[in-house]
Amino acid sequence: MVDTGRRRVGEFRGVAGPYWSLRPVGGGAEWEAEPEHVRPVSPEQRLRAEIARANARSRGERL
């Protein structure tokens, strides 16, 4: 899913009150998004997010 309010790609984890819980692709801290700001992610966007996360890990960044 894409959180257009925060411009982040994440995996849907569930509903928390009026919000949807999303988690970064590949793991990390969840965040809450307003459902009207969430849309399905394109395959290209998901791949871009996965590559960015892998690159950050290879640089030793803590995500």
Phi and psi restraints in degrees (range 20) as a CNS / XPLOR table:
assign (resid 1 and name C) (resid 2 and name N)
       (resid 2 and name CA) (resid 2 and name C) 1.0 -112.3 20.0 2
assign (resid 2 and name N) (resid 2 and name CA)
       (resid 2 and name C) (resid 3 and name N) 1.0 124.7 20.0 2
assign (resid 2 and name C) (resid 3 and name N)
       (resid 3 and name CA) (resid 3 and name C) 1.0 -89.8 20.0 2
assign (resid 3 and name N) (resid 3 and name CA)
       (resid 3 and name C) (resid 4 and name N) 1.0 100.3 20.0 2
assign (resid 3 and name C) (resid 4 and name N)
       (resid 4 and name CA) (resid 4 and name C) 1.0 -70.7 20.0 2
assign (resid 4 and name N) (resid 4 and name CA)
       (resid 4 and name C) (resid 5 and name N) 1.0 -21.9 20.0 2
assign (resid 4 and name C) (resid 5 and name N)
       (resid 5 and name CA) (resid 5 and name C) 1.0 -68.8 20.0 2
assign (resid 5 and name N) (resid 5 and name CA)
       (resid 5 and name C) (resid 6 and name N) 1.0 -34.2 20.0 2
assign (resid 5 and name C) (resid 6 and name N)
       (resid 6 and name CA) (resid 6 and name C) 1.0 -111.3 20.0 2
assign (resid 6 and name N) (resid 6 and name CA)
       (resid 6 and name C) (resid 7 and name N) 1.0 -3.9 20.0 2
assign (resid 6 and name C) (resid 7 and name N)
       (resid 7 and name CA) (resid 7 and name C) 1.0 55.3 20.0 2
assign (resid 7 and name N) (resid 7 and name CA)
       (resid 7 and name C) (resid 8 and name N) 1.0 49.6 20.0 2
assign (resid 7 and name C) (resid 8 and name N)
       (resid 8 and name CA) (resid 8 and name C) 1.0 -127.6 20.0 2
assign (resid 8 and name N) (resid 8 and name CA)
       (resid 8 and name C) (resid 9 and name N) 1.0 147.1 20.0 2
assign (resid 8 and name C) (resid 9 and name N)
       (resid 9 and name CA) (resid 9 and name C) 1.0 -100.5 20.0 2
assign (resid 9 and name N) (resid 9 and name CA)
       (resid 9 and name C) (resid 10 and name N) 1.0 133.7 20.0 2
assign (resid 9 and name C) (resid 10 and name N)
       (resid 10 and name CA) (resid 10 and name C) 1.0 -151.4 20.0 2
assign (resid 10 and name N) (resid 10 and name CA)
       (resid 10 and name C) (resid 11 and name N) 1.0 168.7 20.0 2
assign (resid 10 and name C) (resid 11 and name N)
       (resid 11 and name CA) (resid 11 and name C) 1.0 -97.0 20.0 2
assign (resid 11 and name N) (resid 11 and name CA)
       (resid 11 and name C) (resid 12 and name N) 1.0 137.1 20.0 2
assign (resid 11 and name C) (resid 12 and name N)
       (resid 12 and name CA) (resid 12 and name C) 1.0 -67.5 20.0 2
assign (resid 12 and name N) (resid 12 and name CA)
       (resid 12 and name C) (resid 13 and name N) 1.0 129.7 20.0 2
assign (resid 12 and name C) (resid 13 and name N)
       (resid 13 and name CA) (resid 13 and name C) 1.0 -113.7 20.0 2
assign (resid 13 and name N) (resid 13 and name CA)
       (resid 13 and name C) (resid 14 and name N) 1.0 -22.0 20.0 2
assign (resid 13 and name C) (resid 14 and name N)
       (resid 14 and name CA) (resid 14 and name C) 1.0 153.0 20.0 2
assign (resid 14 and name N) (resid 14 and name CA)
       (resid 14 and name C) (resid 15 and name N) 1.0 -174.6 20.0 2
assign (resid 14 and name C) (resid 15 and name N)
       (resid 15 and name CA) (resid 15 and name C) 1.0 -108.6 20.0 2
assign (resid 15 and name N) (resid 15 and name CA)
       (resid 15 and name C) (resid 16 and name N) 1.0 134.1 20.0 2
assign (resid 15 and name C) (resid 16 and name N)
       (resid 16 and name CA) (resid 16 and name C) 1.0 -126.8 20.0 2
assign (resid 16 and name N) (resid 16 and name CA)
       (resid 16 and name C) (resid 17 and name N) 1.0 90.7 20.0 2
assign (resid 16 and name C) (resid 17 and name N)
       (resid 17 and name CA) (resid 17 and name C) 1.0 65.8 20.0 2
assign (resid 17 and name N) (resid 17 and name CA)
       (resid 17 and name C) (resid 18 and name N) 1.0 -128.0 20.0 2
assign (resid 17 and name C) (resid 18 and name N)
       (resid 18 and name CA) (resid 18 and name C) 1.0 -83.5 20.0 2
assign (resid 18 and name N) (resid 18 and name CA)
       (resid 18 and name C) (resid 19 and name N) 1.0 -0.1 20.0 2
assign (resid 18 and name C) (resid 19 and name N)
       (resid 19 and name CA) (resid 19 and name C) 1.0 -110.6 20.0 2
assign (resid 19 and name N) (resid 19 and name CA)
       (resid 19 and name C) (resid 20 and name N) 1.0 161.8 20.0 2
assign (resid 19 and name C) (resid 20 and name N)
       (resid 20 and name CA) (resid 20 and name C) 1.0 -103.8 20.0 2
assign (resid 20 and name N) (resid 20 and name CA)
       (resid 20 and name C) (resid 21 and name N) 1.0 138.3 20.0 2
assign (resid 20 and name C) (resid 21 and name N)
       (resid 21 and name CA) (resid 21 and name C) 1.0 -91.8 20.0 2
assign (resid 21 and name N) (resid 21 and name CA)
       (resid 21 and name C) (resid 22 and name N) 1.0 129.0 20.0 2
assign (resid 21 and name C) (resid 22 and name N)
       (resid 22 and name CA) (resid 22 and name C) 1.0 -123.7 20.0 2
assign (resid 22 and name N) (resid 22 and name CA)
       (resid 22 and name C) (resid 23 and name N) 1.0 153.8 20.0 2
assign (resid 22 and name C) (resid 23 and name N)
       (resid 23 and name CA) (resid 23 and name C) 1.0 -133.0 20.0 2
assign (resid 23 and name N) (resid 23 and name CA)
       (resid 23 and name C) (resid 24 and name N) 1.0 142.3 20.0 2
assign (resid 23 and name C) (resid 24 and name N)
       (resid 24 and name CA) (resid 24 and name C) 1.0 -55.9 20.0 2
assign (resid 24 and name N) (resid 24 and name CA)
       (resid 24 and name C) (resid 25 and name N) 1.0 148.2 20.0 2
assign (resid 24 and name C) (resid 25 and name N)
       (resid 25 and name CA) (resid 25 and name C) 1.0 -59.8 20.0 2
assign (resid 25 and name N) (resid 25 and name CA)
       (resid 25 and name C) (resid 26 and name N) 1.0 126.2 20.0 2
assign (resid 25 and name C) (resid 26 and name N)
       (resid 26 and name CA) (resid 26 and name C) 1.0 90.1 20.0 2
assign (resid 26 and name N) (resid 26 and name CA)
       (resid 26 and name C) (resid 27 and name N) 1.0 0.3 20.0 2
assign (resid 26 and name C) (resid 27 and name N)
       (resid 27 and name CA) (resid 27 and name C) 1.0 113.6 20.0 2
assign (resid 27 and name N) (resid 27 and name CA)
       (resid 27 and name C) (resid 28 and name N) 1.0 168.6 20.0 2
assign (resid 27 and name C) (resid 28 and name N)
       (resid 28 and name CA) (resid 28 and name C) 1.0 128.7 20.0 2
assign (resid 28 and name N) (resid 28 and name CA)
       (resid 28 and name C) (resid 29 and name N) 1.0 -175.5 20.0 2
assign (resid 28 and name C) (resid 29 and name N)
       (resid 29 and name CA) (resid 29 and name C) 1.0 -73.1 20.0 2
assign (resid 29 and name N) (resid 29 and name CA)
       (resid 29 and name C) (resid 30 and name N) 1.0 134.3 20.0 2
assign (resid 29 and name C) (resid 30 and name N)
       (resid 30 and name CA) (resid 30 and name C) 1.0 -73.4 20.0 2
assign (resid 30 and name N) (resid 30 and name CA)
       (resid 30 and name C) (resid 31 and name N) 1.0 157.8 20.0 2
assign (resid 30 and name C) (resid 31 and name N)
       (resid 31 and name CA) (resid 31 and name C) 1.0 -139.7 20.0 2
assign (resid 31 and name N) (resid 31 and name CA)
       (resid 31 and name C) (resid 32 and name N) 1.0 161.7 20.0 2
assign (resid 31 and name C) (resid 32 and name N)
       (resid 32 and name CA) (resid 32 and name C) 1.0 -103.0 20.0 2
assign (resid 32 and name N) (resid 32 and name CA)
       (resid 32 and name C) (resid 33 and name N) 1.0 139.6 20.0 2
assign (resid 32 and name C) (resid 33 and name N)
       (resid 33 and name CA) (resid 33 and name C) 1.0 -131.5 20.0 2
assign (resid 33 and name N) (resid 33 and name CA)
       (resid 33 and name C) (resid 34 and name N) 1.0 148.0 20.0 2
assign (resid 33 and name C) (resid 34 and name N)
       (resid 34 and name CA) (resid 34 and name C) 1.0 -75.0 20.0 2
assign (resid 34 and name N) (resid 34 and name CA)
       (resid 34 and name C) (resid 35 and name N) 1.0 130.7 20.0 2
assign (resid 34 and name C) (resid 35 and name N)
       (resid 35 and name CA) (resid 35 and name C) 1.0 -53.7 20.0 2
assign (resid 35 and name N) (resid 35 and name CA)
       (resid 35 and name C) (resid 36 and name N) 1.0 -32.9 20.0 2
assign (resid 35 and name C) (resid 36 and name N)
       (resid 36 and name CA) (resid 36 and name C) 1.0 -71.5 20.0 2
assign (resid 36 and name N) (resid 36 and name CA)
       (resid 36 and name C) (resid 37 and name N) 1.0 -10.3 20.0 2
assign (resid 36 and name C) (resid 37 and name N)
       (resid 37 and name CA) (resid 37 and name C) 1.0 -104.5 20.0 2
assign (resid 37 and name N) (resid 37 and name CA)
       (resid 37 and name C) (resid 38 and name N) 1.0 11.2 20.0 2
assign (resid 37 and name C) (resid 38 and name N)
       (resid 38 and name CA) (resid 38 and name C) 1.0 -117.2 20.0 2
assign (resid 38 and name N) (resid 38 and name CA)
       (resid 38 and name C) (resid 39 and name N) 1.0 135.7 20.0 2
assign (resid 38 and name C) (resid 39 and name N)
       (resid 39 and name CA) (resid 39 and name C) 1.0 -141.0 20.0 2
assign (resid 39 and name N) (resid 39 and name CA)
       (resid 39 and name C) (resid 40 and name N) 1.0 163.6 20.0 2
assign (resid 39 and name C) (resid 40 and name N)
       (resid 40 and name CA) (resid 40 and name C) 1.0 -62.5 20.0 2
assign (resid 40 and name N) (resid 40 and name CA)
       (resid 40 and name C) (resid 41 and name N) 1.0 148.6 20.0 2
assign (resid 40 and name C) (resid 41 and name N)
       (resid 41 and name CA) (resid 41 and name C) 1.0 -92.8 20.0 2
assign (resid 41 and name N) (resid 41 and name CA)
       (resid 41 and name C) (resid 42 and name N) 1.0 145.9 20.0 2
assign (resid 41 and name C) (resid 42 and name N)
       (resid 42 and name CA) (resid 42 and name C) 1.0 -80.1 20.0 2
assign (resid 42 and name N) (resid 42 and name CA)
       (resid 42 and name C) (resid 43 and name N) 1.0 157.5 20.0 2
assign (resid 42 and name C) (resid 43 and name N)
       (resid 43 and name CA) (resid 43 and name C) 1.0 -57.0 20.0 2
assign (resid 43 and name N) (resid 43 and name CA)
       (resid 43 and name C) (resid 44 and name N) 1.0 -36.3 20.0 2
assign (resid 43 and name C) (resid 44 and name N)
       (resid 44 and name CA) (resid 44 and name C) 1.0 -66.3 20.0 2
assign (resid 44 and name N) (resid 44 and name CA)
       (resid 44 and name C) (resid 45 and name N) 1.0 -41.1 20.0 2
assign (resid 44 and name C) (resid 45 and name N)
       (resid 45 and name CA) (resid 45 and name C) 1.0 -66.3 20.0 2
assign (resid 45 and name N) (resid 45 and name CA)
       (resid 45 and name C) (resid 46 and name N) 1.0 -39.9 20.0 2
assign (resid 45 and name C) (resid 46 and name N)
       (resid 46 and name CA) (resid 46 and name C) 1.0 -64.8 20.0 2
assign (resid 46 and name N) (resid 46 and name CA)
       (resid 46 and name C) (resid 47 and name N) 1.0 -44.9 20.0 2
assign (resid 46 and name C) (resid 47 and name N)
       (resid 47 and name CA) (resid 47 and name C) 1.0 -61.7 20.0 2
assign (resid 47 and name N) (resid 47 and name CA)
       (resid 47 and name C) (resid 48 and name N) 1.0 -41.8 20.0 2
assign (resid 47 and name C) (resid 48 and name N)
       (resid 48 and name CA) (resid 48 and name C) 1.0 -59.4 20.0 2
assign (resid 48 and name N) (resid 48 and name CA)
       (resid 48 and name C) (resid 49 and name N) 1.0 -42.4 20.0 2
assign (resid 48 and name C) (resid 49 and name N)
       (resid 49 and name CA) (resid 49 and name C) 1.0 -66.5 20.0 2
assign (resid 49 and name N) (resid 49 and name CA)
       (resid 49 and name C) (resid 50 and name N) 1.0 -40.7 20.0 2
assign (resid 49 and name C) (resid 50 and name N)
       (resid 50 and name CA) (resid 50 and name C) 1.0 -64.6 20.0 2
assign (resid 50 and name N) (resid 50 and name CA)
       (resid 50 and name C) (resid 51 and name N) 1.0 -42.0 20.0 2
assign (resid 50 and name C) (resid 51 and name N)
       (resid 51 and name CA) (resid 51 and name C) 1.0 -66.4 20.0 2
assign (resid 51 and name N) (resid 51 and name CA)
       (resid 51 and name C) (resid 52 and name N) 1.0 -42.4 20.0 2
assign (resid 51 and name C) (resid 52 and name N)
       (resid 52 and name CA) (resid 52 and name C) 1.0 -60.4 20.0 2
assign (resid 52 and name N) (resid 52 and name CA)
       (resid 52 and name C) (resid 53 and name N) 1.0 -41.6 20.0 2
assign (resid 52 and name C) (resid 53 and name N)
       (resid 53 and name CA) (resid 53 and name C) 1.0 -66.4 20.0 2
assign (resid 53 and name N) (resid 53 and name CA)
       (resid 53 and name C) (resid 54 and name N) 1.0 -43.6 20.0 2
assign (resid 53 and name C) (resid 54 and name N)
       (resid 54 and name CA) (resid 54 and name C) 1.0 -62.7 20.0 2
assign (resid 54 and name N) (resid 54 and name CA)
       (resid 54 and name C) (resid 55 and name N) 1.0 -40.8 20.0 2
assign (resid 54 and name C) (resid 55 and name N)
       (resid 55 and name CA) (resid 55 and name C) 1.0 -64.9 20.0 2
assign (resid 55 and name N) (resid 55 and name CA)
       (resid 55 and name C) (resid 56 and name N) 1.0 -41.5 20.0 2
assign (resid 55 and name C) (resid 56 and name N)
       (resid 56 and name CA) (resid 56 and name C) 1.0 -62.8 20.0 2
assign (resid 56 and name N) (resid 56 and name CA)
       (resid 56 and name C) (resid 57 and name N) 1.0 -42.0 20.0 2
assign (resid 56 and name C) (resid 57 and name N)
       (resid 57 and name CA) (resid 57 and name C) 1.0 -62.7 20.0 2
assign (resid 57 and name N) (resid 57 and name CA)
       (resid 57 and name C) (resid 58 and name N) 1.0 -40.8 20.0 2
assign (resid 57 and name C) (resid 58 and name N)
       (resid 58 and name CA) (resid 58 and name C) 1.0 -66.1 20.0 2
assign (resid 58 and name N) (resid 58 and name CA)
       (resid 58 and name C) (resid 59 and name N) 1.0 -25.5 20.0 2
assign (resid 58 and name C) (resid 59 and name N)
       (resid 59 and name CA) (resid 59 and name C) 1.0 -85.6 20.0 2
assign (resid 59 and name N) (resid 59 and name CA)
       (resid 59 and name C) (resid 60 and name N) 1.0 -2.5 20.0 2
assign (resid 59 and name C) (resid 60 and name N)
       (resid 60 and name CA) (resid 60 and name C) 1.0 83.2 20.0 2
assign (resid 60 and name N) (resid 60 and name CA)
       (resid 60 and name C) (resid 61 and name N) 1.0 12.6 20.0 2
assign (resid 60 and name C) (resid 61 and name N)
       (resid 61 and name CA) (resid 61 and name C) 1.0 -73.2 20.0 2
assign (resid 61 and name N) (resid 61 and name CA)
       (resid 61 and name C) (resid 62 and name N) 1.0 141.9 20.0 2
assign (resid 61 and name C) (resid 62 and name N)
       (resid 62 and name CA) (resid 62 and name C) 1.0 -94.4 20.0 2
assign (resid 62 and name N) (resid 62 and name CA)
       (resid 62 and name C) (resid 63 and name N) 1.0 120.4 20.0 2
